[in-house]
Amino acid sequence: MNLLDDIEVSVSTTGIYKGFEDQIFDIGEVNKLAIALKQGREQELIEYITKKIAEKPSYILSILDWSLDACVPDMGHLSRWIFTQDSFFPINKNLLNFGLRLSVAKWSSDGIKKFLSLGACPNQEVIPERNLYDICLNRSHHIYRYHFRDNADVVTDAVQILDEYNAKRYLIEKYETTIPCLNTLNSISIHDSWCEVFIKSIIHDDDRTQNLWCSLLNKCLNKAKKPSKKWLKDCKELVESIGVNSFSERAKLILKESHNSRRTMIYGKPEGLSSDSTKESFDLWKITESSSYILKSLMWLLMHINTKDSIETVFETCKVMYQTHYLLGIRDIKLAGACFSSLLDSEKGLTLAQSLFDEATHKPTINKMKILFNANKKIAG
């Protein structure tokens, strides 16, 4: 008798499922396997699954596809048990890579660790110009916005596990041979729109200039509310070595690019969210914290050097960062506030800041601008 012949499941737990990357399999069979495990029939299960794998090596991935996704304790027990059975797993590289992609999509730390340990590639490109590591980093940057905020450890574990296997962000892997110092830029979040523009802009620079820019960006990870004299001095030395005009043009390019949306990188739509909300503003318009600090610092330097069109660039950046978006609110309050405060330091900037204030209709934005206006008056007084 077949192992599953004497196990019954309800009609609601049967049917054909088009799963991960269009796998098609029988849900009812997976549910029966979970029940068999619950009944303690492990040896029979091993024999049955081993036979099925011999016929179709991807069978175990089909089982994991459903058992990792289903919010049922028995399914969770089944997937955890499968990960203890080394003989079930393929040696074929393509199947191992498939299993790793599946595990990332389902946010299974056990699966990620298992398939990496068996030789799956940690740097797979899974959507155009983005790999698994980018996907995990992106998810970890806003775990508290989605349903998986209650399972945040799984998301951060995914990043840590990939780190252990020397995974690299896609653009660093792509450009590290032409820009060796990219490996020092652990702080930048390269899925933000400005990052690739910056990387491409320094490809043709000599090694010395590339190193100066990498050093400057690391200095720009500045969490202070105001630039200190020492920080300005250190950064100005780097700017002068780069060349003031060259720095100014590239800094303006970076700030202008930051106005644009980034590519959404959710890989495996969070359960319970419509496609519209997944594609909506949080994923598209969110600027990561490290990028916010770097952009703010570049803005400070640009205003301090005050080359042609610097103040207009800062004004436009301020305007864009104060814009509000569904799910997100104000685009980036730290960068918007820093730009607004910097505008208040000059007569022309004050006029531009006043125009922003006069056009504002969003009450929280108006209140934040009022606070900065008042603080500037106290400093001036």
C-alpha positions as CSV (number, residue, x, y, z in Angstrom):
1,M,0.0,0.0,0.0
2,N,1.2,3.5,-0.8
3,L,2.1,5.5,2.3
4,L,-0.5,8.2,1.5
5,D,-3.4,5.9,0.5
6,D,-4.7,5.6,4.1
7,I,-4.5,9.3,4.8
8,E,-7.5,11.5,4.1
9,V,-7.5,15.3,3.7
10,S,-10.4,17.6,3.2
11,V,-11.4,19.0,-0.2
12,S,-10.3,22.4,0.9
13,T,-6.7,21.2,1.3
14,T,-6.4,19.5,-2.0
15,G,-5.9,20.8,-5.6
16,I,-3.2,21.7,-8.0
17,Y,-1.0,24.7,-7.0
18,K,1.1,26.8,-9.4
19,G,3.9,27.6,-7.0
20,F,7.3,29.3,-7.0
21,E,8.6,30.1,-10.5
22,D,5.6,28.3,-11.9
23,Q,6.1,24.9,-10.3
24,I,2.9,22.8,-10.5
25,F,2.2,20.2,-7.8
26,D,-0.5,18.6,-5.8
27,I,-1.3,20.4,-2.5
28,G,-3.2,17.4,-1.2
29,E,0.0,15.2,-1.4
30,V,2.0,17.7,0.6
31,N,-0.7,17.9,3.3
32,K,-0.8,14.1,3.5
33,L,3.0,14.1,4.0
34,A,2.6,16.6,6.9
35,I,-0.1,14.3,8.5
36,A,2.1,11.2,8.1
37,L,5.0,13.0,9.9
38,K,2.6,14.1,12.7
39,Q,1.6,10.4,13.0
40,G,5.3,9.5,13.6
41,R,5.8,7.6,10.4
42,E,9.2,9.0,9.6
43,Q,10.8,5.8,8.2
44,E,7.9,5.3,5.8
45,L,8.2,9.0,4.8
46,I,11.9,8.7,4.1
47,E,11.4,5.7,1.9
48,Y,8.5,7.4,0.0
49,I,10.2,10.7,-0.5
50,T,13.5,9.0,-1.5
51,K,11.6,7.1,-4.2
52,K,9.9,10.2,-5.5
53,I,13.1,12.1,-5.6
54,A,14.7,9.3,-7.7
55,E,11.9,9.8,-10.2
56,K,12.0,13.6,-10.1
57,P,14.9,15.3,-8.2
58,S,13.0,18.6,-8.0
59,Y,10.2,16.9,-5.9
60,I,11.7,18.0,-2.6
61,L,11.6,21.6,-3.8
62,S,7.9,21.3,-4.6
63,I,7.3,20.0,-1.1
64,L,9.3,22.9,0.5
65,D,7.5,25.4,-1.8
66,W,4.2,24.7,-0.1
67,S,5.3,23.7,3.4
68,L,7.4,26.9,3.8
69,D,4.5,29.0,2.7
70,A,1.5,27.5,4.4
71,C,0.7,29.1,7.8
72,V,-0.1,25.7,9.4
73,P,2.0,24.2,12.3
74,D,2.1,20.8,10.7
75,M,3.6,22.3,7.5
76,G,6.2,24.1,9.6
77,H,7.1,20.8,11.3
78,L,7.4,19.1,7.9
79,S,9.7,21.7,6.4
80,R,11.9,21.7,9.5
81,W,12.1,17.9,9.4
82,I,13.0,18.0,5.7
83,F,16.0,20.2,6.4
84,T,17.4,17.5,8.7
85,Q,17.4,14.9,6.0
86,D,20.6,15.4,4.0
87,S,19.8,12.6,1.6
88,F,16.8,14.4,0.2
89,F,18.7,17.3,-1.2
90,P,20.0,17.5,-4.8
91,I,23.6,17.8,-5.9
92,N,22.6,19.5,-9.2
93,K,23.8,23.1,-9.1
94,N,20.7,24.5,-10.9
95,L,18.4,22.8,-8.4
96,L,20.5,24.0,-5.5
97,N,20.3,27.6,-6.9
98,F,16.6,27.2,-7.3
99,G,16.2,26.0,-3.7
100,L,18.1,29.1,-2.5
101,R,15.9,31.4,-4.5
102,L,12.9,29.6,-3.1
103,S,14.2,30.0,0.5
104,V,14.8,33.7,0.1
105,A,11.3,34.2,-1.4
106,K,9.8,32.3,1.6
107,W,12.2,34.0,4.1
108,S,13.4,30.6,5.4
109,S,16.7,31.0,7.3
110,D,17.0,27.2,7.6
111,G,16.5,26.9,3.8
112,I,19.0,29.7,3.0
113,K,21.6,28.1,5.2
114,K,21.0,24.6,3.9
115,F,21.2,25.4,0.2
116,L,24.3,27.6,0.7
117,S,26.0,24.9,2.6
118,L,25.4,22.5,-0.2
119,G,26.9,24.8,-2.8
120,A,24.2,27.1,-4.1
121,C,25.5,30.4,-5.5
122,P,25.1,33.3,-3.0
123,N,25.3,35.9,-5.8
124,Q,22.5,34.9,-8.1
125,E,20.9,37.6,-10.2
126,V,17.2,37.2,-9.5
127,I,15.7,40.3,-11.0
128,P,17.4,42.6,-13.6
129,E,20.6,43.9,-12.0
130,R,19.8,42.8,-8.5
131,N,20.9,39.6,-6.7
132,L,19.8,37.7,-3.6
133,Y,21.9,39.8,-1.3
134,D,20.3,43.0,-2.6
135,I,16.9,41.5,-2.1
136,C,17.7,40.6,1.6
137,L,19.2,43.9,2.3
138,N,16.3,45.8,0.9
139,R,13.8,43.7,2.9
140,S,15.9,44.3,6.1
141,H,15.7,48.0,5.6
142,H,12.0,48.2,6.1
143,I,10.9,45.1,7.9
144,Y,8.7,47.0,10.3
145,R,6.5,48.3,7.5
146,Y,5.2,44.9,6.4
147,H,3.6,41.8,8.0
148,F,7.0,40.2,8.6
149,R,7.8,42.8,11.3
150,D,6.8,40.1,13.7
151,N,9.4,37.8,12.1
152,A,12.2,40.4,11.8
153,D,14.9,38.0,13.0
154,V,14.4,35.8,10.0
155,V,15.0,38.7,7.7
156,T,18.2,39.9,9.4
157,D,19.4,36.3,9.7
158,A,19.1,36.0,5.9
159,V,21.6,38.9,5.5
160,Q,24.0,37.5,8.1
161,I,23.9,34.0,6.6
162,L,24.7,35.5,3.1
163,D,27.5,37.5,4.7
164,E,29.0,34.3,6.0
165,Y,29.1,32.9,2.4
166,N,30.8,36.1,1.0
167,A,27.7,37.3,-0.8
168,K,28.2,40.7,-2.5
169,R,25.8,43.4,-3.5
170,Y,25.2,43.2,-7.3
171,L,26.8,46.5,-8.2
172,I,29.9,45.9,-6.1
173,E,30.3,42.4,-7.7
174,K,29.8,44.0,-11.1
175,Y,32.3,46.9,-10.7
176,E,34.8,45.7,-8.2
177,T,37.4,44.9,-10.9
178,T,37.3,48.4,-12.3
179,I,36.7,50.2,-8.9
180,P,38.5,48.2,-6.2
181,C,37.7,50.7,-3.4
182,L,34.0,49.8,-3.8
183,N,34.6,47.1,-1.2
184,T,35.2,49.8,1.4
185,L,31.7,51.3,0.9
186,N,29.8,49.0,3.2
187,S,27.7,51.9,4.2
188,I,26.0,52.7,0.9
189,S,22.7,51.1,0.1
190,I,23.2,50.5,-3.6
191,H,19.5,50.0,-4.4
192,D,18.9,53.7,-3.8
193,S,18.7,55.5,-7.1
194,W,21.8,57.7,-6.8
195,C,24.3,54.8,-6.0
196,E,24.6,53.3,-9.5
197,V,24.9,56.8,-11.0
198,F,27.7,57.5,-8.6
199,I,29.5,54.2,-9.3
200,K,29.3,54.7,-13.1
201,S,30.5,58.3,-12.8
202,I,33.9,57.2,-11.3
203,I,34.6,54.2,-13.5
204,H,36.9,56.2,-15.8
205,D,38.6,58.1,-12.9
206,D,42.2,57.1,-12.1
207,D,42.8,54.9,-9.0
208,R,43.8,57.9,-6.8
209,T,40.5,59.8,-7.6
210,Q,38.4,56.7,-7.1
211,N,40.0,56.2,-3.7
212,L,39.4,59.8,-2.8
213,W,35.7,59.5,-3.6
214,C,35.4,56.3,-1.6
215,S,37.1,58.0,1.3
216,L,34.8,61.0,1.0
217,L,31.6,58.9,1.0
218,N,32.8,57.0,4.1
219,K,33.3,60.4,5.8
220,C,29.9,61.4,4.6
221,L,28.2,58.8,6.8
222,N,27.8,61.6,9.3
223,K,24.9,61.2,11.8
224,A,25.4,64.7,13.3
225,K,22.6,67.3,13.0
226,K,25.2,70.0,12.0
227,P,28.6,69.6,10.4
228,S,31.5,70.1,12.9
229,K,34.5,72.2,12.0
230,K,36.8,69.2,12.1
231,W,34.5,67.2,9.8
232,L,34.3,70.1,7.4
233,K,38.1,70.5,7.5
234,D,38.7,66.8,6.8
235,C,36.2,66.7,4.0
236,K,37.4,69.9,2.4
237,E,40.9,68.4,2.1
238,L,39.4,65.5,0.2
239,V,37.3,67.8,-2.0
240,E,40.3,69.9,-2.8
241,S,42.3,66.8,-3.7
242,I,39.4,65.7,-6.0
243,G,39.0,69.2,-7.4
244,V,36.3,71.6,-6.3
245,N,34.6,71.8,-9.7
246,S,34.7,68.1,-10.2
247,F,33.3,67.5,-6.7
248,S,30.6,70.1,-7.2
249,E,29.4,68.7,-10.5
250,R,29.3,65.1,-9.2
251,A,27.7,66.0,-5.9
252,K,24.9,67.9,-7.8
253,L,24.5,64.9,-10.1
254,I,24.1,62.6,-7.1
255,L,21.6,64.9,-5.3
256,K,19.5,65.3,-8.4
257,E,19.5,61.6,-9.0
258,S,18.3,61.1,-5.4
259,H,15.0,62.8,-6.5
260,N,14.1,59.8,-8.6
261,S,12.5,56.6,-7.4
262,R,14.5,53.4,-6.9
263,R,13.6,50.0,-8.4
264,T,11.4,48.1,-6.1
265,M,13.1,44.9,-5.0
266,I,10.5,43.0,-3.0
267,Y,11.1,39.4,-4.1
268,G,8.1,37.4,-3.1
269,K,5.2,39.7,-2.3
270,P,4.5,40.1,1.4
271,E,1.4,38.1,2.3
272,G,-1.7,40.2,2.7
273,L,-0.6,43.1,0.6
274,S,-2.1,43.9,-2.7
275,S,0.3,44.4,-5.7
276,D,-0.5,48.1,-5.7
277,S,0.6,48.6,-2.1
278,T,3.8,46.6,-2.7
279,K,4.7,48.7,-5.7
280,E,3.5,51.8,-4.0
281,S,5.6,54.5,-2.4
282,F,7.4,52.9,0.5
283,D,9.4,50.6,-1.7
284,L,9.8,53.1,-4.5
285,W,10.5,56.3,-2.6
286,K,12.1,55.2,0.7
287,I,15.7,56.4,1.1
288,T,17.7,54.2,3.4
289,E,19.2,55.7,6.5
290,S,22.8,55.5,5.4
291,S,21.9,57.2,2.1
292,S,20.1,59.9,3.9
293,Y,23.2,60.7,6.0
294,I,25.5,60.6,2.9
295,L,23.2,62.8,0.8
296,K,22.8,65.3,3.7
297,S,26.6,65.5,4.1
298,L,27.2,66.0,0.3
299,M,24.6,68.8,0.5
300,W,26.5,70.4,3.4
301,L,29.7,70.4,1.5
302,L,28.1,71.7,-1.6
303,M,26.6,74.6,0.3
304,H,29.9,75.3,2.1
305,I,31.7,75.4,-1.2
306,N,28.8,77.3,-2.9
307,T,29.7,76.8,-6.6
308,K,27.3,77.7,-9.4
309,D,23.8,76.4,-9.0
310,S,24.5,74.7,-5.7
311,I,21.7,76.5,-3.9
312,E,19.2,75.7,-6.6
313,T,20.2,72.0,-6.4
314,V,19.7,72.1,-2.6
315,F,16.3,73.9,-3.0
316,E,15.1,71.3,-5.5
317,T,16.3,68.5,-3.2
318,C,14.5,70.1,-0.2
319,K,11.3,70.3,-2.2
320,V,11.4,66.7,-3.3
321,M,12.3,65.4,0.1
322,Y,9.4,67.2,1.8
323,Q,6.9,65.5,-0.7
324,T,4.6,63.0,0.9
325,H,3.9,59.5,-0.3
326,Y,1.3,56.9,0.6
327,L,2.7,54.4,3.3
328,L,5.8,56.6,3.8
329,G,4.7,60.1,4.7
330,I,7.4,62.8,4.1
331,R,9.9,61.3,1.7
332,D,13.0,61.9,4.0
333,I,12.5,64.2,6.9
334,K,16.2,64.3,8.0
335,L,17.5,65.3,4.5
336,A,14.5,67.7,4.0
337,G,15.2,69.4,7.3
338,A,18.9,69.7,6.7
339,C,18.4,71.2,3.3
340,F,15.8,73.6,4.6
341,S,18.1,74.7,7.5
342,S,20.9,75.2,5.0
343,L,18.8,77.4,2.8
344,L,18.0,79.7,5.8
345,D,21.7,80.6,6.1
346,S,21.8,82.9,3.1
347,E,19.5,85.7,1.8
348,K,18.8,83.9,-1.5
349,G,18.2,80.6,0.3
350,L,15.9,82.3,2.8
351,T,13.7,83.5,-0.1
352,L,13.6,80.0,-1.6
353,A,12.8,78.5,1.8
354,Q,10.0,81.0,2.3
355,S,8.5,80.0,-1.1
356,L,8.5,76.4,0.0
357,F,6.8,77.3,3.2
358,D,4.2,79.4,1.4
359,E,3.4,76.5,-1.0
360,A,3.2,73.8,1.7
361,T,-0.2,72.3,2.5
362,H,0.8,69.3,4.5
363,K,0.3,70.2,8.2
364,P,3.2,68.1,9.6
365,T,5.5,69.7,7.0
366,I,4.4,73.2,7.8
367,N,5.0,72.6,11.5
368,K,8.5,71.2,10.9
369,M,9.3,74.2,8.7
370,K,8.1,76.6,11.4
371,I,10.4,74.9,14.0
372,L,13.4,75.4,11.7
373,F,12.4,79.0,11.0
374,N,12.2,79.7,14.7
375,A,15.5,77.9,15.4
376,N,17.2,80.0,12.7
377,K,15.9,83.2,14.2
378,K,17.3,82.3,17.6
379,I,20.7,81.5,16.1
380,A,20.7,84.8,14.1
381,G,19.7,86.7,17.3
